[in-house]
Amino acid sequence: RTSRACAVQRIDCLRAAERQEERRRMAKGKRVERPPEGVEFPLAEDGRRSTMGFNAGAFEASVAKVDAALAAEIRSVAPKWRKKYARYVVENVKVSSASTKNALTIAKAGLDYLHDHMVFVRNERSMPLRVAMNEFKQDTFATGVVKGRGKFGAGVNGFEVPYKGKVLSGDALLVQIDKWVHEGVIEVSCGHAMNEMVRNEGWLDLRDTYFVMLGASSAMGPFEFLMNHGANVVAVDIDRPHIWNKLIGIAEKSPGTLTFPLKQAAGGAKGAQLAEIAGCNLLTQTPEIRNWLLTVHKGKPLGIGSYAYLDGALFVKLSMSMDAIAKDVIASRKNVSLAYLCTPTDCHIGTSAANAVANKTYRRSPAWQSFLTVLVSMIPGMKPLKRNAYKHVSDDSGNTYHIVDAIVHEQGPNYILAKRLQHWRAIVSRCEHGCIVSSNIAPSTRTLSVVHNITFKMAYGGMGKFRPMEVFDQETSSAVMAGLLVYDLKCENSASYPQTELGNPLCLFSENSFHGGAWRCGYKFSSIGTSSILVYLLCDMLVPLYLFLYNVVQLAGWAYVMYLAFDKNPAPALAQSPWPYVHKELRLFQNLAGMEVVHSMLKMTSTPWTTVLIQVLSRVLLVEGIVMVPAAQGSPWIWGLVTAWGITEVVRYSFYALKILGKEMKLITWLR
């Protein structure tokens, strides 16, 4: 014991010295590589932790038993995997679509490779992740519980979805769902699932639901939704007090119950005190989190949602950690269900209807999109628009599957691998373990992390011009995906239930797809990014600037017309026509209004161009009529024309200019 204590003391001293050296190097501006700890990529032959080699190896191993030629081809392109990966992800989906057996074999082989080759490092000792999960079975966490004070059902009006400044529910939500289906923003099955959520309010009573959230603070996760409907949420997230203060605060106001890991026994701690000792690290404490979850809500059906996200290679490590936990909990507990959020920027089995609509949308695409294709193709390094052409695969039963490739190459192979291993786990758990698996495609969403990137912000801003694409606010996407999760858990006819027959296991990801139009757009999702940015710059920056300047010019012009009329004709001389003093300016600014017809025809404004043409033409004809009839030019009634038009136009153009700036003056609005 004495020698062990001395050894521990020496190790502590060495680590303290290492930390001091690290601080010294950081003070000198040198980047310090932290020693590996927790879930890590394996060391390659050159001594580096190669993410690309591991990535390619996973895809090679997954198809080796069903398509040796494809596996060999992947092996040959492994050195160039970052550039080549997208094609082989599509090939992986095509081979999986050929039969149920293929899909299951590929999923199992891929997962086996990942768990055998991904390593877990602890105390400078490296071992396969699978071995680590079997070895560290003792340590665990204390448990914290917060029971909400909220009254169940208070302030909840059925299934609600925030959308464009409103909270939709009941008939209003049903109407919007029908619009989304009709426009091709969501698939028909998704519309049906959302309709069922509206009609079955009893499904929203989640007091008997026990749900683990790995990454409870995730922007797209259903934490607040579940808590507000009385669920028993087991939250797992990083040990950061500000995160737990937020989660505990939401729980306290809700009718739900929050259970979470603590570094030490609570001992009567509450609120901020609990937040200080709450949380854990999915990457470095993976076995301990598994151990703890096996003790929580014993005997209850348990759902596990994998929502945590980090950028780049960290996402693979995080997904592997969550998968290792889910895998072991399924093996050790009964009635375990899984939940994932799929990305639209992946390769999926689409629907035949989506394939037909994508072809139709491409054929009917407006001329400006064809022009934009030519323009972008002339710019070096830019991606022109490419047709959203589905690939077709027939299985051994004669069924034809339509493969939609929406992979955005720039998001990288690590992101795709992290999402693919979730697909593989979903398939294996549903087919072999009889688990309920909710895995629905979420749309492109303006989360905080996305809109902070100016490139993504501009691309998302212009995507709406490529019908039926629609990018949603975080609140809308989160509410819809939470509703689809509840549908999958409550409706026994859902594709999530293993007894529901699917043509192919990959069809699980086709059902209830809220893809935001990516499947039915005429152009590939990966090709509209550059064009969307250009459209955004034109339509959301240059056009508003131009329209603002146009309105300001018209406002100043009509104000000047009135000034000329009254400055040259003081009150005693109102019987005299102002025409000689204002005719040039009046004619100029009224004819300039003809541009408003052009604005409408170019969709720069929303009013139908025929309506604008009638309005503008009626005035132009009146002015030009006065020009052609000299006798009319001396009429004092021209005062009425100048005064009525002048006041109206000053108010109208002021209102429009303020609206473009996002401002409002109550007086101007009232006058308008």
KAMOHU-V826854 format. One record per backbone hydrogen bond with DSSP energy under -0.5 kcal/mol. CO is the residue of the C=O (numbers start at 1). NH is the residue of the N-H. If there is no record, write none. Layout:
co=CO nh=NH
co=CO nh=NH
This chain:
co=1 nh=5
co=2 nh=6
co=3 nh=7
co=4 nh=8
co=5 nh=9
co=6 nh=10
co=7 nh=11
co=8 nh=12
co=9 nh=13
co=10 nh=14
co=11 nh=15
co=12 nh=16
co=13 nh=17
co=14 nh=18
co=15 nh=19
co=16 nh=20
co=17 nh=21
co=18 nh=22
co=19 nh=23
co=20 nh=24
co=21 nh=25
co=22 nh=26
co=23 nh=27
co=24 nh=28
co=25 nh=30
co=26 nh=29
co=31 nh=33
co=32 nh=34
co=38 nh=121
co=40 nh=119
co=44 nh=47
co=48 nh=44
co=48 nh=50
co=49 nh=51
co=50 nh=54
co=51 nh=55
co=52 nh=56
co=53 nh=57
co=54 nh=58
co=55 nh=59
co=56 nh=60
co=57 nh=61
co=58 nh=62
co=59 nh=63
co=60 nh=64
co=63 nh=66
co=63 nh=67
co=67 nh=71
co=68 nh=72
co=69 nh=73
co=70 nh=74
co=71 nh=75
co=72 nh=76
co=73 nh=77
co=74 nh=78
co=75 nh=78
co=77 nh=80
co=78 nh=81
co=80 nh=83
co=80 nh=84
co=81 nh=85
co=84 nh=87
co=84 nh=88
co=85 nh=88
co=85 nh=89
co=86 nh=90
co=87 nh=91
co=88 nh=92
co=89 nh=93
co=90 nh=94
co=91 nh=95
co=92 nh=96
co=93 nh=97
co=94 nh=98
co=95 nh=98
co=96 nh=99
co=96 nh=103
co=98 nh=396
co=99 nh=103
co=100 nh=104
co=101 nh=105
co=102 nh=106
co=103 nh=107
co=104 nh=108
co=105 nh=109
co=106 nh=110
co=107 nh=111
co=108 nh=112
co=109 nh=113
co=110 nh=114
co=111 nh=115
co=112 nh=116
co=113 nh=117
co=114 nh=118
co=115 nh=130
co=118 nh=129
co=119 nh=40
co=120 nh=127
co=121 nh=38
co=122 nh=125
co=124 nh=126
co=125 nh=122
co=127 nh=120
co=128 nh=132
co=129 nh=133
co=130 nh=134
co=131 nh=135
co=132 nh=136
co=135 nh=137
co=142 nh=262
co=144 nh=260
co=146 nh=148
co=146 nh=258
co=151 nh=154
co=153 nh=156
co=155 nh=157
co=161 nh=168
co=163 nh=166
co=166 nh=163
co=166 nh=168
co=168 nh=161
co=169 nh=172
co=169 nh=173
co=170 nh=174
co=171 nh=175
co=172 nh=176
co=173 nh=177
co=174 nh=178
co=175 nh=179
co=176 nh=180
co=177 nh=181
co=178 nh=182
co=179 nh=183
co=180 nh=184
co=180 nh=185
co=180 nh=186
co=181 nh=184
co=185 nh=516
co=185 nh=517
co=187 nh=191
co=188 nh=192
co=189 nh=193
co=190 nh=194
co=191 nh=195
co=192 nh=196
co=193 nh=197
co=194 nh=198
co=195 nh=199
co=196 nh=200
co=199 nh=201
co=200 nh=203
co=201 nh=204
co=202 nh=205
co=204 nh=206
co=206 nh=209
co=209 nh=211
co=209 nh=232
co=210 nh=303
co=211 nh=234
co=212 nh=214
co=212 nh=305
co=213 nh=215
co=213 nh=216
co=213 nh=236
co=214 nh=307
co=214 nh=308
co=215 nh=218
co=218 nh=221
co=222 nh=226
co=223 nh=227
co=224 nh=228
co=225 nh=229
co=226 nh=229
co=226 nh=231
co=227 nh=230
co=227 nh=255
co=229 nh=206
co=231 nh=233
co=231 nh=257
co=232 nh=211
co=233 nh=235
co=233 nh=259
co=234 nh=213
co=235 nh=261
co=236 nh=215
co=236 nh=216
co=237 nh=280
co=238 nh=240
co=240 nh=243
co=240 nh=244
co=241 nh=245
co=242 nh=246
co=243 nh=247
co=244 nh=248
co=245 nh=249
co=246 nh=250
co=247 nh=251
co=248 nh=252
co=249 nh=253
co=250 nh=254
co=251 nh=254
co=252 nh=149
co=254 nh=150
co=256 nh=148
co=257 nh=233
co=258 nh=146
co=259 nh=235
co=260 nh=144
co=261 nh=279
co=262 nh=142
co=266 nh=269
co=270 nh=273
co=271 nh=275
co=272 nh=276
co=273 nh=277
co=274 nh=277
co=274 nh=278
co=277 nh=263
co=280 nh=282
co=281 nh=285
co=283 nh=39
co=285 nh=289
co=286 nh=290
co=287 nh=291
co=288 nh=292
co=289 nh=293
co=290 nh=294
co=292 nh=295
co=292 nh=296
co=293 nh=296
co=295 nh=298
co=297 nh=300
co=301 nh=210
co=302 nh=337
co=303 nh=212
co=304 nh=306
co=304 nh=339
co=305 nh=214
co=305 nh=307
co=311 nh=314
co=312 nh=315
co=312 nh=316
co=313 nh=317
co=314 nh=318
co=315 nh=319
co=316 nh=320
co=317 nh=321
co=318 nh=322
co=319 nh=323
co=320 nh=324
co=321 nh=325
co=322 nh=326
co=323 nh=327
co=324 nh=328
co=325 nh=329
co=326 nh=330
co=327 nh=331
co=328 nh=332
co=329 nh=333
co=335 nh=302
co=337 nh=304
co=338 nh=438
co=339 nh=306
co=340 nh=342
co=340 nh=440
co=342 nh=442
co=344 nh=346
co=345 nh=408
co=346 nh=348
co=346 nh=406
co=348 nh=350
co=348 nh=404
co=351 nh=355
co=352 nh=356
co=353 nh=357
co=354 nh=358
co=355 nh=359
co=356 nh=360
co=357 nh=361
co=358 nh=362
co=359 nh=363
co=360 nh=364
co=362 nh=365
co=366 nh=369
co=366 nh=370
co=367 nh=371
co=368 nh=372
co=369 nh=373
co=370 nh=374
co=371 nh=375
co=372 nh=376
co=373 nh=377
co=374 nh=378
co=375 nh=378
co=376 nh=379
co=378 nh=380
co=379 nh=382
co=382 nh=384
co=386 nh=524
co=387 nh=389
co=388 nh=390
co=391 nh=403
co=393 nh=401
co=395 nh=398
co=399 nh=395
co=401 nh=393
co=401 nh=403
co=402 nh=350
co=402 nh=404
co=403 nh=391
co=403 nh=405
co=404 nh=348
co=404 nh=406
co=407 nh=409
co=408 nh=411
co=409 nh=412
co=412 nh=416
co=413 nh=417
co=414 nh=418
co=415 nh=419
co=416 nh=420
co=417 nh=421
co=418 nh=422
co=419 nh=423
co=420 nh=424
co=421 nh=425
co=422 nh=426
co=423 nh=427
co=424 nh=428
co=425 nh=429
co=426 nh=430
co=427 nh=431
co=428 nh=432
co=428 nh=433
co=429 nh=433
co=429 nh=435
co=436 nh=338
co=437 nh=439
co=438 nh=340
co=440 nh=342
co=441 nh=514
co=442 nh=344
co=444 nh=472
co=445 nh=447
co=446 nh=474
co=447 nh=451
co=448 nh=452
co=450 nh=453
co=452 nh=454
co=453 nh=457
co=454 nh=458
co=455 nh=459
co=456 nh=460
co=457 nh=461
co=458 nh=462
co=459 nh=463
co=460 nh=464
co=462 nh=465
co=463 nh=466
co=465 nh=467
co=466 nh=469
co=467 nh=522
co=472 nh=446
co=473 nh=477
co=474 nh=478
co=475 nh=479
co=476 nh=480
co=477 nh=481
co=478 nh=482
co=479 nh=483
co=480 nh=484
co=481 nh=485
co=482 nh=486
co=483 nh=487
co=484 nh=488
co=485 nh=489
co=486 nh=490
co=487 nh=491
co=490 nh=492
co=491 nh=494
co=494 nh=497
co=496 nh=437
co=497 nh=500
co=499 nh=501
co=504 nh=507
co=505 nh=508
co=506 nh=509
co=507 nh=510
co=507 nh=511
co=510 nh=513
co=512 nh=514
co=513 nh=187
co=513 nh=515
co=515 nh=518
co=516 nh=470
co=517 nh=521
co=522 nh=388
co=524 nh=527
co=524 nh=528
co=525 nh=528
co=527 nh=531
co=528 nh=532
co=529 nh=533
co=530 nh=534
co=531 nh=535
co=532 nh=536
co=533 nh=537
co=534 nh=538
co=535 nh=539
co=536 nh=540
co=536 nh=541
co=537 nh=542
co=538 nh=543
co=541 nh=545
co=542 nh=546
co=543 nh=547
co=544 nh=548
co=545 nh=549
co=546 nh=550
co=547 nh=551
co=548 nh=552
co=549 nh=553
co=550 nh=554
co=551 nh=555
co=552 nh=556
co=553 nh=557
co=554 nh=558
co=555 nh=559
co=556 nh=560
co=557 nh=561
co=558 nh=562
co=559 nh=563
co=560 nh=564
co=561 nh=565
co=562 nh=566
co=563 nh=567
co=564 nh=568
co=565 nh=569
co=570 nh=573
co=571 nh=574
co=573 nh=576
co=578 nh=581
co=578 nh=582
co=579 nh=582
co=579 nh=583
co=582 nh=586
co=583 nh=587
co=584 nh=588
co=585 nh=589
co=586 nh=590
co=587 nh=591
co=588 nh=592
co=589 nh=593
co=590 nh=593
co=591 nh=594
co=592 nh=595
co=593 nh=596
co=594 nh=597
co=594 nh=598
co=595 nh=599
co=596 nh=600
co=597 nh=601
co=598 nh=602
co=599 nh=604
co=599 nh=605
co=600 nh=603
co=608 nh=612
co=609 nh=613
co=610 nh=614
co=611 nh=615
co=612 nh=616
co=613 nh=617
co=614 nh=618
co=615 nh=619
co=616 nh=620
co=617 nh=621
co=618 nh=622
co=619 nh=623
co=620 nh=624
co=621 nh=625
co=622 nh=626
co=623 nh=627
co=624 nh=628
co=625 nh=629
co=628 nh=630
co=629 nh=632
co=629 nh=633
co=630 nh=633
co=630 nh=634
co=631 nh=634
co=632 nh=635
co=635 nh=638
co=636 nh=639
co=637 nh=640
co=637 nh=641
co=638 nh=642
co=639 nh=643
co=640 nh=644
co=641 nh=645
co=642 nh=646
co=643 nh=647
co=644 nh=648
co=645 nh=649
co=646 nh=650
co=647 nh=651
co=648 nh=652
co=649 nh=653
co=650 nh=654
co=651 nh=655
co=652 nh=656
co=653 nh=657
co=654 nh=658
co=655 nh=659
co=656 nh=660
co=657 nh=661
co=658 nh=663
co=659 nh=662
co=664 nh=666
co=665 nh=669
co=666 nh=670
co=667 nh=671
co=668 nh=672
